[in-house]
Every structure is written in C-alpha cells, then in structure tokens.
Amino acid sequence: MTLWASFWDIVWWFLAVFVLFAYLFALFAIITDLFRDHKLNGWAKAAWLLFLVFVPFLTALIYLIARGGAMAERGVRETQAAQSAAADYIKSVAGSSPSDEIAKAKALLDGGTITAAEYEQIKTRVLAG
C-alpha cells in the first residue's frame, strides 16, 4: 500500500502538515513573546521554555490561554515603537525644502551670523541643488 492509496490518505496527510505548521507558528510566536516580555524574570522564561520542550502542546495551549491577551498588546506596542522609530529616522535624514533652507540662511543673515556674500552663496547652492 502506498502513501497515496486513497483520497482520504491525502486529506489526512494535508491535515497533519497543516497542524504541524500551525503548531510551529504558535511555538515561534510564543518564544518570541517570551523574550519580548520584560516583566517576566529569567527563571520564569526558562520554566516556560522547559515546559515547551517537554510538554509542548499542553504548554503552548496554556500559554496562549493565560497570556494571549498580553501577547497581542506587546506585539502592537512593539509595532508602534518600530513605526515611530522609522518615522523619526526618515524625518531626521530627509532634507528640508529649499524655501526652509533659504529662510534659515536669512535668519542667520539677519542675526549677523553670516555675511551677505555667504547668504547669497547658500541661496545659490540651495536653488541649484
């Protein structure tokens, strides 16, 4: 008898593969969440990991039931922090508009920090670039 002897063997095989991938996805999400959680101490993290190794399905189910809500909140918080950091970085490296540069140079000229020749040089450079 071969692996693909009947239609139902194929269905069961696909179901088993689906369950395996779903479990692996949940396992990696749990492990990621364990290391993301700064409120848990090292011993608690080690205990969760130990139980995940020796009693995997039951431990994963208990973790998702007991800590699933906080797991989602930590994920949202981390995503928002990453988006905020990316936006701040983009703002820091993005150049200002030519009119902003000229206005800054004019303020320096009015304050006496730069000379009229330096102001004209800055203005020429900004308008050319």
N, C-alpha and C positions, 0 to 999 in steps of 0.2 A: 504494500500500500504506500502510495507516495504522499508527499506533503499536501498536494493539491488534489486529493482524491475526490472531494466533493465541494460544492458551493459553500456549505456550512463550515468546512475546514478553512476556507479562505476568509469567511466572515470572522471566525474566531481568531484567526491569525492577525487580521487587521485590528480587531478589538484589543488583543493583547499588546500589540505595538502601540496603539493609541494610549492605553493605560500606562504603559511604560514611559512614554514621552510626557504624559501629563504628570506622572509622579516625579520624573526628573526635573520638570519645570518647577513644580511646587518645592522640591528639595532645594534647588538652587535659589529660589526666591526666599526660602526660609533662612538658608545660610547667609545670604546677602543681608537680610533683615537683622539677623543676629549681630553681625559685625557693624551694622549701621546704628544700632541702638546703643546710645551712650549711657542710658540709665541702668542697663544690666552690667553687673560686675563680671570679671573674667571667669570666676568659678561657675556662675550661672550659665554663661555662654558655653563653657566646657561641658557642663552637665547636659545641656540641650544637644550639643554635638555628639556626646557619648551615646545618649539615648537614640539619636537619629541613626547612628551606626548599628546599634544592637537591636532596636525595636523600631525600624524605620516607618512603617505605615501608621502604626498607632501614634507614634511621637509626632509625625507630620500632621495627622488629624487633630491631635490635642493642641499643637502649636497654633494651627490655623483657627481653631475654635477660641482658644484662650487669648491669643494675641493678634488675631486677624485685623481687628479694627485699628489698633495702634500701628500695625504694619502698613496699612494704607495711608495713615496720616504721616508716617515717617517718609514714605515714598513721595507723597505730594510735597512735603516740606523740602525734601532734597531736590526735587524737580524745580520748585520755585527758586531755591537758592542758586541752582545752576543757571537758570534763565536770567536771574538778576545779575549774577556774575558775568555772564556773557554779554548782557546789555551794557553793563558798566564798562567792560573791556572795549566793546565796539565804540562807545561814546569817547573813551579815552584815546583811541587810536584814530578815530575819524577826524579829519581836518575840519576846521571851521570854514564857513563860506568866505569868499573874497571880501564881501562887504564887512564881515566881522573883523577880519584881519586889518582892513583899512581903518575901521573905527578904533581898533586898539592902537594902531600906529598914530592916529590923530590924537588920541588921548595922551599918548606918550609925548607927542609933539607939544600939545597944549600944556602938559606938565613940565616941559623943559627937559625931559629925559633924553630926547633925541633932537637932532638938528633938522632943519627944513630939508637939507640935502638927503639925510638918512630917511626922512619920511617919504620923499619922492622916490628914493631907491626901493623902499619897501613896497610902495604903491605900484611901481612899475613891475616888480617881481611878482606880486600877487596877481595883477591883471594879466601878466604874460603866462602864468602857470596855471 
